[in-house]
Amino acid sequence: MTCNKYILLLIVLFSSLTYAQSLDGYDLWLGYSKVEDVLLAQEYSNATKSIYFPEESEMLIVTKKELKRGLENLLGQSPDISNLQGSGTTLLISKKDDLPQTVLEVLDQNLEQVGKEGFVLKEILSDGKEMLVLSANNDQGILYGVFRLLSLMQQGETLGRLDIIDAPKIDLRVLNHWDNLDRTVERGYAGFSLWNWQKLPEYIDPRYIDYARANASIGINGTAVSNVNANSLILTPMYLEKVKALADTFRPYGIKVYLTARFSSPIEIGGLETADPLDANVQEWWRKKTDQIYALIPDFGGYLVKANSEGQPGPQNYGRTHVDGANMMAKVLEPHGGIVMWRAFVYSEHDKNDRAKQAYSEFVPFDGKFMDNVLVQSKNGAIDFQPREPFHPMFGAMPQTNLMMEFQITKEYLGFSTHLVYLPKLFEEVLDADTFQKGKGSTVAKVVDGTLHGTKLTGIAGVANTGTDLNWTGHTFAQADWYGFGRLAWNPYLGAEKIADEWIKATYSRNPKFVEPIKKMMLGSREAVVNYMNPLGLHHIFDTGHHYGPGPWVSELSRPEWNPTYYHKADENGIGFDRTSTGSDATAQYAPELAKIFNDPKTTPEELLLWFHHLPWDYKLKNGLTLWNGMALKYQEGVDQVKEMIETWEKSKPYVSKEQFEEIQMSLNIQLKEAKWWRDACLLYFQTFSKQELPQGVEKPTKTLEYFKSLKFPFAPGRRPQWD
Ligand code: BDP
């Protein structure tokens, strides 16, 4: 082989190698692709030329490993990291306790602001030379600071004059895995559960470590590994050994493990006859069980509980209350520093009231009654993770309770892992919503981060979208939802746009010709799904059980509030749920300022119109269209938006690999097909009531309503088997 040919072969081999690393999506946003910009690469090399980073804990060892890995990939050379500080140090990484006196003097005040988990990342002058310093009060701050530094480099940010003083605004930033012990994942669309219970505790899948790295990189500090529809077996010694192995693996990354506690466990695995929270034997059982867990996992986070909700057992089975149940568990966790996340997702088939009102009615009277280590975990809206809901009225209405936010990262109602829908836009809308509970500006974010009411313990949970799929989330863009959840959990004021920008650059490319249009596509995608599924405040019109596709006609399920017809109430006179003072009066659960706005269709934001009002088909919308025409055109708009997304993606072809391109292209084509399915099925069905033609501009359906009604999906992913 000639020398030239040899070089060529090497180049081909090398490029195919670097290519393969990021192609399959496994690396998530931690691909650390090589910095191509020569000047920037030079700057980064200079800044990291000589690194002082002493490490004495497991957490700092893995942090150093990550730093090394990141720099090696970003800069194509092994960094010089030392335990000894030399005069040439360009990057100094050290906890406060070990900082040289001269540096401490500069950073002392900053470090006082960053608490247990925050960090300071700052360029300072040392002996007349510029030096980058990363410092924190604890190891965890250093861990987060290193990830931030690498993230800045991935985004192509310049490091000169860096001055970041940052700390998480919410204490508990937790993923909730709805993972069953048989490895199916309820509402999971990315394969099976990551936890291989059969091989645990001995076999530690390297993927557990990558899972922990990914979470640590965005500041997630907790994981509830089991389904809220819980199985008591997770609390038996055999499974606790396995959970311990996971906890040991996650610990160096600052992640605590939580378990879902089935309320009837004392009966099912404890041999007791009751699970009554006021029964002394039951209390003793939970105490012993909890002590047993802490003996294995000294930093165990605590319990996540779904009680008296959708058939799950709870204190009400014994005539007791949520407070009795939650406090019983809180009491036994307290000595160990553990907490209870008690879910507020409750509604009863025996309660004739509007389902949207029930959680508030049950929980708000208990404000101030829960122990300090209890968090009441409420979904973002009062029904159930719909494409759009007004914020849950409990936010702001329980000033003396630790109220925790629950978002759904997995897309049960937003197109599974097939549709490209950028969820941080939805999260942002909820967090920015004004509750008016302490006057204007009392946003949900301020309730959740505790600043509105001075809450001592704050938390946010996201129902995970991860699984065994090679790319973790089933759709590469769904990685952005995991990423975005973590970033907003760290700082609920960050904004969806900034987060999209970070994610695109870290995942795909820093090229502005790619970044800008893709960002625009992501930011518009949430409105698109609302338009083609549930425009103008429609909600819960999904097909039964699996929630795949439209089912607005479903009306025969045993519980009235499980039927889509309960929610849209379409009839010949009109459509929508009257939740005003003349209807279910759910509006009264909001602050008076908001109740007033929501009570009048003219002042209700139109995107929530049919959530709060039942209106005639010829009701005039703000744009002058009738409700029927406006709704039909919204459905069409959603479809058109997906077409635009496809065009945008087509243009991105030069900036991504063939595999990356095709993955998204194929998914977008399914999304378009399904958007049309939603539009046609819903409009044909609602047309049986409106009895009006489709307005101009709306494509004619190519199938009949009977056809759409006949579609059955017995094997749709993510189902709850017991519900089918
Ligand atoms: C609903 C899901 C169901 C969950 C439930 C919950 O359909 O699978 O168990 O919420 O949050 O959205 O408990």
Boltz pocket constraint, residues with backbone or C-beta under 6 A from the ligand:
constraints:
  - pocket:
      binder: B
      contacts: [[A, 186], [A, 187], [A, 228], [A, 229], [A, 306], [A, 345], [A, 384], [A, 385], [A, 412], [A, 545], [A, 720]]
      max_distance: 6.0
